Amino acid sequence: MNFIELLLLAAIWGASFLFLRIAAPEFGPFALIALRVGIAALVLAPVLRSAAARSQCRSKAWPLFVVGISNSAVPFALFAYSTLSVNAGIDSILNATTPIWAALIAALWFGQAMNRSQACGLMLGLAGVAVLVWDSAGAGVAGMSLAIAAALLAAVCYGFAVNYSKRCLAGVQPLVVAFGSQLFASLVLLPPALLSWPQHAIAPAIWACVAALGVVCTGFAYILYFRLIERVGASYAASVTFLIPVFGLVWGAVFLNERITPAMLAGCAITLLGTALASGKLASLLPAIILKIDSRKP
């Protein structure tokens, strides 16, 4: 059951890049993401029924504001901008570099030591990104370089938010963090969204994509994610990072006819291997695999 929920979460977050790709050209990054986080905040608002949750929202308002900017407002808008030029599959792979940047920021900014395995993972992950960038640059799409840089900057923002949350929001209910961050993100994005609001009529199908982004890919996905953390732990839930690019590539190919090239697959594999090393997942995974193989020996 837990693995099925993990697959469902990966499928949902992988689909978010598909919906961004469809809706961003119609709404623009700011208006689209303001709607996304605003809808998500409404979905998550029932958490405030608890007096303890309301108290935490008030006492941790500033950290929630910082996380709202660094984990939602800025990276969501950057990915929305990126999807104007980069296909959904590539963006989902670049999103998977988040643990690499989290490890680097933890070492450089927060003084946490980086071991040799993490350093190797960082270099390997960047090599995978280089393969993707090289392949994408050959497509000749205008704005491709800026779009890829925006997606990588979004992943860096996620990496900062992970470290900041650990230090400044420890002990706060996870769903309070989810609601508070979406609320503050929506307040920050409201002015630029109003200034850039589209003047043309938006088709119902595009509005459906917006609703899916807010309700399913953000609100429901956060509930699912934190339920997994509660049941099986943060480490297991965080392994969704390695599954998202698979669904991002598949959804893009199936629904948008995006081409999956050998270079994209190679870049994805190298990036995910580097991510596994940088996040320490590979080190914990290998002993389990070896143990399982040994147990099958006659």
N, C-alpha and C positions, 0 to 999 in steps of 0.2 A: 504493500500500500504506500509506504513512504517513497519507494522508487518511482511508482506511478505518479505521485504528486510532484516529485522532482522533475520528471519528464514533462508533466503538464506545465510546470513553472517555466522550464526552458523553452517549451513551445510558445508560451504566451510572451515571454520577453523576446524571443526570436522574432515573433510576429510584430512586435512594436516597431521594428525597423521597416517592415513592410508598410505599416500604416503611416509612419512618418514619410516614407517615400511617396506615398499616394497623396497625403494631405498637405505636406509642406509647400508644394508649389502653389496651392490654392489659397492658403491662409498666410503664408510666410512664417518664419520661425517663432517670432514673439507671440503672435496671436494664437498660433496652434498650441504652443507649450503653456501659455497662460490658461487656455481652456483645459488642457490635460491635467495640470496640477490643481486647478480649481475644482474640477469634477472629482479628482481623487480625494481632495480634502473633504468634500461632501460625503463621499463613500465611507471615509474613515472617521467622520465626525462622531458616530455613536460611542467611540472610546471615551468621550467626555462625560458619559453618564456616570462614570466613577469619580468620586470626590478626590481620590488619590491622583487620578490622571489629570484632573483640572489643576490640582496643586502643583504637580510636576510641570505642567505647561507654563504656569506663571513663574515658578522659581527658576526654570531653565530656558527662559524666553530667548536670551542672547545666544547660547549654544545652538538652540533649535533654529534661530535665524541664520547662523553661520552654516549649519548643515543644509538648511533649505536652499541657500544660495549655491553652496559647493557640491551638493549631491543631487540637486534637482534643477533649479532655475538655470544655472549656467550650462551644465553638461547637456541637459535636455535640449536647450536652445541650440547649442553647438552641433549636436547630432542632427537636429532638424535642418540646420543650415547645410550640414555635410550631405544629407540625403538629396539635396537639390542637384548634386553632381556625382555622388558616389552611390553605387548600388547597395541594396540592403544587406547582401551577403558580406561585402567587404566591411561595411560599418559594424556589423555584428562581430567580425573577427577583431577589428581594432578595439572594440569595446572589451574584448576578452583580455586585453593587455592591462586592465585595471590592477590586478595583483602585482604586476611587475612594478608599476609606478608606486603602489602602496608600499612595497618593500624598499624602494629607493627613497621615498619621502621619509619613511620611518628611520632610515639610516642617516640621511643628510639633515633632516629638519628636527626630528625628535630624538636623535642620538641613540637609536637602537642599532646594535651591531648587525652587520650583514655577513653571513658566512659564505664560504667559497661556493657552495651549491647555489645560493641565491644570486651571487655575482655572475655565475655561469648562466643561470636562468635569465638574468637581465640581458646579458649580451646575446643569448640565443633568441630571446623574444624580440629584441630589436632587429636581429638578422631576419626573422620572419616578417616583421613589418617592412623591412627593406625590400624583400622579395615581392610583397604585395604592392608596395609603392612603385617599384620598377615595372611591374606588370600593368598596373593601372595607368601609369604615366604614358605608356605606349598606346593607350586608347585614344589619346588626343582630345579628350573632353575639356572644354573651357572651365577653368576654375577648379580642376581636379586637385592640384597641389594644395590650395587653400582649404578645400573640403577635407582632405586627408589630415591636414594639420589641425583642423577644427575637431575632428573625431578623436585624434590623439590627445588634444588638450582637454577634451571632455573626460577621457579616461584618467588623465592626470588629476582632474578635479575630483573624480570618484576616489582616487588613491589618497588624496588629502583628506576627504571626508571620512574615510574609513579610520584613519589614524586619529583625527580630531574627535570623532564620536567615541572612540575607545577611551580617550582621556577626559573628555568633558561631559559625556552623557552616560557614564557608567552607572548602572543601577536604575536608570530611567526605563519605564516600560517600553518595549520595542514599538508597540503600536502608537504610543504617545509620540515617539520620535518620528514615526512615519506620518502621523497626522500633522504634527507641528511643523515639520519640514515642508510638507505640501502647502500648508496654510501660508507660511512666510514666503515660500516661492511664488505663490499666486499673487500675494500683495506686491512683491518686488516686480513681477512681470506685468502687472496691470497697466501702469503708465505707458511703457513701450508698446504693449498690445493695442491699447486704444489709439495710439498715434499711427500704428501701422495696420489698423483693421482693414480687411479687404473691402473694396467698394463694389465689387461685382457679386452677383448671386452665387451661392454655394450649393452645389447639387446635393440631394439627400444622401447619396452614397458616400460623399466626402464627410458629411456630418456623422454618418455611421462609423467611419474610421476614427473620427475625433472621440466619439462616445466609447469606442472600443479601447482607444488609448487611455482615456481617463478611468473608465469603470473597470475594465478587465486587466489591461497591461500595467496599471499603476495601483489603483485601489485594491482590487481583488488579489493581484499578484503579491502585494505587500503582506496581505493577510495570510496568503498561502506560504510565503517565505518565512514569516515569523512563526507560523504554526510548525513548520518543519524544524526551525531552530529549537522550539520548545520540546518537540518530540525526540529528535535525534541529534541535536547539537548544531552549533554554528558551522563547524568544519564540514559536516555532511551537506548542509544547506548551501554553503558557499561553492560546493563542487558543481552547482548549476552553471558556473562560469564556463566550464568546459563543454557544456551541451548547447549553450545558446548559439554559437556560430553554426553548428550543424543545422539547426532549425532556421537560422537566418538565411543560410545558403539555399536550403530546400524551399522555403516560402518564396524567396525572391525568384528562384528558377520556375516554380510551379505557377505563381500568380502574376509575375511581371516579365516572364520569359528572359530573366537575367542569365547571362552565360557564365557557366562555371568552368574556368580554365585550369589546366594542370598547375600553372603557377599559383593560382589562388588556393588550390588544395595543398600545395607544398608550403606556401606561406602560412596557411592556417595550421598545418601540422607542426611546423617549426615554432610558431608563436605560442601555440597551446602547450608544447613541450617546455618552452622557456617559462611560460606562466606557471606550470606545475612545479618547476624547479624553484622559481622565485618565491612562490607562496608556500613551499614546503610540502605540497601535496604529494609529489612524487616519492619523496623519502618515506612518507607514511604508507603509501600505496604499495611500493615494491615488496616489503616484508609480507604483506597480506597475500600478494600474488604468489610469492615463492612458497609460502606456507600452504596455499591451496594446491599448488602443483605437487608439492611433496606429499600431501595427503592422498593424492590419487595414485601414487606409485605403488606397485604390487609389493 
